[in-house]
Amino acid sequence: MFRKILIANRGEIAVRVARACREMGVASVAVYSEVDRSSLHVQLADEAYCIGPALSRESYLSIEKIIAVASGAGCDALHPGYGFLAENPALSRACAEAGVVFIGPSPHAMDLVGSKTAARQTAREAGVLMVPGTLEPIRDVLAARDLAVEIGFPLLLKAVAGGGGKGMRVIESEDGLERAWRDASSEALNAFGDERLYMEKFLTGPRHIEIQILGDSHGNLVYLGERECSVQRRHQKVIEEAPSPVVTPALRRAMGEAAVRLARAAGYQNAGTAEFLVDDKGEFYFLEVNARLQVEHPVTELVTSLDLVKLQIRIAAGEPLPFRQEDVELRGHAMECRIYAEDPENQFFPSPGKIHSLRLPEGPGIRNDSGVIAGWTVPSDYDPMLGKLIAWGSSREEAVARLVRALDEYAVSGIRTNLGLFRRLLRDPEFLAGAIHTRWLDQWLSRPGVLAAAERTPQEETAGALAAALWDAAMSNGAAPTAARRSESRWKLEGRAEMIDRQPRR
Ligand code: MV4
C-alpha cells in the first residue's frame, strides 16, 4: 500500500479523499491556492502546500507545481479528484515520469475515451448500441451537410474532445447547420483546444442514466448498478439517485454488461462511468465514458455498501478487487442534492462570500459530503458547489422523506444557496413519481411562481443569520438558549408558511 498520497484538488472531493486516506492509514498531502488557505481540505490533510494564486491555471491546473509538491513531499501516489486535471492524460503521464502512481486509468485508456469518436469506435467493436451518427470527426461543414441528410434531423453536433455538453448544438433543419457548425467549433476550440466535431441523431427527452464500473490490474471488471441523472440544468446535474426508478433488473444487467464490455475493449482500469441515454421503450444508447470518480459517486456507495475511493486507491496499488460481480448487491435507495452557493432567483448566478453560519443536517440515513465550514469565504474563483447532501432509505419514498427532512434542517446564512429550490423540487408530485427526463427540470423551472418562491426573502435571511448568531452566543456562554431557539423556530415557521402559500397551481 502507498505511504503518502497527494490530493490534486480542492473542496468536498479533496475532503472525501483525505478521509479515505486517514481510514486506510495512508498520509495525505493537500495542495491549495492562496484563497483556500483556511479551507477544510487543508485542515483535514496531514500536510498542505500552497501552489499559487486563486487563478486555476496557476494553481490547481499547474501540472508542474503539483508534481513538484508530490515529489518534494515524498508522495508515492496522486488522486486527481474530479474536474481540474482529473481527465488530463498529461497529468497521468507526468506522474509516471516522476515515479508517482496516478490513481485512475492509464493515459492510453484516458486518450481512448477522451476522444468521443474513438470511444464510439470502441463501443462499436464491443457491440454496444449507440445513437446513430458518425464514428469519425467530420472534415468540414460540406461533409456535415451530406451526413446530416443521411442521418436525418433533428441532429446534434458534438465536440470530439468534449463531454458534459460543451461545444454541443442541436440542429433542427438544414438551415441551421452552418451557424451551429460555427458556434460549436469555436466553443469546442475555446474549451478544449480542439475544434473537431462529430454528429449524432438527437433524441428528445430521454433519461440520462450512467453505469459505475471498476476494473483492477488483474483483468477483473465489475459494474455497480446505475445512477439516474436526468434532473439537470445546463448539463449540470442537480439531483442524482440510485437505483433509477425505471431500471429493471434485466435492463440493469444489460446496461452493466455493455459498460463492462466497453471498458474491457478500452483496457480500462480503476473507477469509470459509462453514460447512456434511455428512451421510453427502455432502449439504451451509449454516449460517453467518464474517466474519473464522479461527483455523484456517493449514491452508488450507499446502495452497494462499497467505498469507491478506497477501492480506487487499492486498485492503483495493484490489489485485486476484493469481490466479484455476483457479490454486488443493491440495497435500498439513495438520493443526492448538489448544494450550491448560487441564486436561483437571479438566473442562478454564483453567490460567493462569507458563510456566517452553517448548520448541517444529521440523523438517520443522512450523509454530508461538504467542503465548507462556517466563517469561511466561498471564493468566486471556482465552481460554487458547497457540497452534497445525500440520503439513504430502505425505499425511494424513505430516501426522499429523509432528504426533505434534512433539507429543512439545513441552514446557511451569509450567502444565497439553492436549498429552497430543493425543498420545493422534492415535494413535486411528478418528481415523487419518478416521472423525470433530461428536459424535466427546465420545464419545471419555467412554471410560474417556482423561482419567485424558491429562496427566502432577504428579511428571512437576516432573521436566520441573527438566530444562528444568537444561538452561537448563547451556546458559547453556556446559557440556556431559549430565546435564540424561540426566535429561530419562529423564523423557520414563517419561512415554511411562505413556501406553502406560494405553491404553484397545477
Ligand atoms: C445527447 C442527447 C440527445 N441525443 N445526445 C448532454 C451532455 C453529454 N454528456 C451528452 N448529452 C446529451 N447527448 C443525443 N444524441 C441529450 C443529451 C442531454 C441533454 C441534451 C439537451 C438538454 C439537456 C440534456 C441533459 C442530459 C443529456
Residues whose N, C-alpha, C, O or C-beta is under 5 A from the ligand:
A	BS01	MV4	V131 L156 G163 G164 G165 E200 K201 F202 L203 H208 Q232 H235 T438
